[in-house]
Every structure is written in structure tokens, then in C-alpha cells.
């Protein structure tokens, strides 16, 4: 059995968003709410037969006691409850970035970079863009990334949060893994 433990800021809003996202979070998957990490650790120790996904919901400037090994940490100042729920529902779905016409860095004088970088120039070529793709943690790059892509970078960024960055979202991955 698995469950979710939320602690920190705006846990009620995140729990409600989970319930709206999928009815299993109201009936089959227990969702617990706590103020700080010490309460989470005590509850986790009391129910070791449940595989708990521990999520810290934080806000800059608000101090909350940490839990042992939270699996996810989400800044609720940037992430709305519905988006937090999607990230909690898909914690193993990560983003791969395909970079088309990458930014180029060179020196203006042909010499090695200066210690203060004063001789560097950065060029953003026409057509530069980044496309976000999704894959499960530990899986290879998604098949929708073209083989001739100039650069493909795996990340630890959650796919549900990819829309927060200024990148295009792969329509194939969005269809396959669901909307945000």
C-alpha cells in the first residue's frame, strides 16, 4: 500500500487538489497532513507497512522543521495546488530537454576565458529553443526526441513542473503523460 504525507505550508489546498485530481486519493491512497517534519517522521514510524511519499510544501521566509528524507519539496509560492497535485501524482516522471541551435560562447580575442569572463561573448543563434520531453526515472531518453538533436539533457526536474520554465512542451509527451 502507498500513501502521501504532506507537511509545511498550504497542505490543505494540496490535499484538496489531490482529491480532485484522482478519487483514489480520497479513498484508496491515504493522504495525511502535518505541520512539520517531526510529526511526519513519527507518523511514518508508526505505519511502516505503507510506502509513504513525503512531500514538503514550503514558502520562502517560512521555517518548518524538516522531515527525514522528504521525497519531494515544492515551493508553494511558485506552484499552485493543482500543479503540486500533478507533481505528487507523477513523482517519477522527469523532464529531458532537447536543445535546438544551442547558445554559443566564445572569446572575443581568441584567448582562453579571462578569470572575470570579461573576454567572453554569448551568441543566441536564430532558431534557438528548448523542448521538454518526459520519461520515467531511470528510463532512456524518450523516443520522440529526434536522433539528430544537437543536445539532449536529462534532468531531475519533474515533468509536471516543466510548464513553469520557458520551454516548449513536446506534444507527444503531453498526450502520453497527461495535461497539467
Secondary structure, DSSP 4 states (H G I P E B T S, - for coil): -EEEEEEESSHHHHHHHHHHH-THHHHTSEEEEESSHHHHHHHHHHTTTSEEEEEEEE-TT---PPPTT-SEEEETTTS-HHHHHHHHHTTTEEEEEEEES--EEEESSSSPPPTT-TTEEEE--TT-EEEEEEEETT--S-TTS-TT-SEEEEEEEEGGGGGGSSSEEPHHHHHHH---
